[in-house]
Amino acid sequence: MWTVIKFDKKKISLLKQDLSKYLGKDFVFYRPKIQIEKYYKNKLIKRDFEILGDYLFCHHKSFCKKNILDMLKFSRGLKYFVSGFVEFQNDLNDFIKKCKNLEDANGYISKNLFDIKINQKYKFNSGPFVSKLFKIVELEKSRIGIVMGNIRTNFKKEEFLFTPV
């Protein structure tokens, strides 16, 4: 069963130690991340960006038991368990499968995670147009037609990362 955990980024190793002490070694953490490329002073800089920030997914078979969660809620590095994860197991599984399908060999999400819709505004997260807003006007199988200000252009879906505004 998957749960969503809010954690202290500085104390992630302590959280892993406490969970392994109480649950054993058979728990799994999943933290989806992307790699963003930015130009700074004419140099390309690659930065890792965790999609969920200070949240992570954790899987263990005994998370369905309330007493296990009560025992773990005072673990070092843990802020809290997000409530309602029991009712949304199908949604959590679907999201995690979608993220894992979009990962490349290095574990970064390489394609666009969001559903793309025509006439909606988006913001670039990678490439030469980082932080620029654009509107999608045309969708094809592998290409996207956009408008940025007065400029109309096309690009391949796999070339850049972007998020809805």
N, C-alpha and C positions, 0 to 999 in steps of 0.2 A: 504494500500500500504506500502510495506517495503522500508526502506532507510538504507543506511550504513553511520554511523557517526564515525568520528575520534574525540576522546574526551580526556580531561585531567583527568587522573585517580584520582588525588587528589581532583578534583572538580566535581565528579559524582553526588553528592547530590545537588549541585547548578544547574547542568544541569537538573536534575529531577524536581526541583522546577520551573525553568523557563519554561520547557515544559508543566508542569501542569498548570502554569499560563496562557499560550497562547492556549493550546490545550484542557485543561480539564483533567480529570482523565482517559480517555479511550485510552491512548497510551500504548504500550507494548514494553519493552526492552527485548532483548534476547542476552545473552552472553554465548556461549558454552564453557564449561570448562572440563578439565580432572583432575584426581587426580594421581599424580606420586609418586611412592614409591621408596625411595633411602635408601641405607645403608650408615650411617655415623658413624664411630667409633663403629661398631657392634650394632648400634641401627637403627631400621626401622623408617624413617621419611617420613611422608606423606605431600605432598605439592600440593596446588591447582595451576593449570596452565590454564590460559585463552587462548584458541586456537587462537583467533583473536588479542591478545595483547590489544592495546588501540583503537580498533574498536568495534562497537556493531551494532546490528540490532535494528531498531525502527520501529514499525508499528502504523500507524494512517491513517484513511480514507482520510484526507485532504492533505497528502503529494503530491498528484498529482497537487495541485495548486501552481504555481510559487510564488505568493505573500506570501503564508504561509512560504515557505522556505526562502524568502528574509527577512521576519519579524523575523525568528528564527535564522538566521545566526550569530547574535551578542549575542546569549545566553551565559551566564557564563558557563564555562566548555566545551564548544563546540569549537573544532578547525576548522572543516569544515564538510560539507556533501560531500560524495563521489559522483562525477558526474556520470551520466549514469545509475542510478539505475532504472529509469523509463522503459528503454528498456529491462532490465534484470529481470523483476519481476518473470517470470517463473523459471529462474535459482535460484533466491533468495529463492523462495518458496520451490523448490526441495531441496536445501541445508539445509534449516531450518527444513524441515520435516525429512530429513535423520538424522540430528543431534538429533532431539527430539526422533526419533525411537531408537537411540542408547543409550539414557540416562537410567541410573538406577534409583532406588527409591530416591537417594540423589541428583539427578540432574547432575551427572557426566557422561560423555560419557564413556561407559564401554567397548565397542567393538572397533574394528578398523574402523576408519572413511574413510580410503582410499581404493581404489580398489587394490587388491593384484594381482601382476603379477609375473609369473615365470621368473627366470634369471634376476631379478632386485635387486638392493642393498637397504637395509633398515637399520634403526638404532633403537635399543631398547630404549623405554622411561620409562619403568618400569621393576621391577624384579631385579634379581641378575646381569644381563648383561647390566645394564643401560649404554648408550652411546657406546655400542659395535656395530660394523657393521656386517651384515650377508647378505647372498644371498639366496633367496628362490629357491629351486631346485624341490620341489614337493608340489602340492596342492591337498588336499582331502577335503571332506565335512567339517570336524571339525578339521583336523590336518594339520600342515604345516611342511614340511621337509626343513631344512636349512643347510647351510654350513657356519661355522665361522672359518676362517683360515683352519686348517687341520681337524677340528672336524665336523662331520656330526651328526645331531640329529633331533628329532621331538618335537613339542609341540602343545597344543591345541590353537586354534585361540583366545579364550577368556582369556587365561592365562596372556598375556602380551600386552602392548601397544607398537606400533612401527610406525615409519614414513618413507616415502621414502627419500633417500639421494639425 
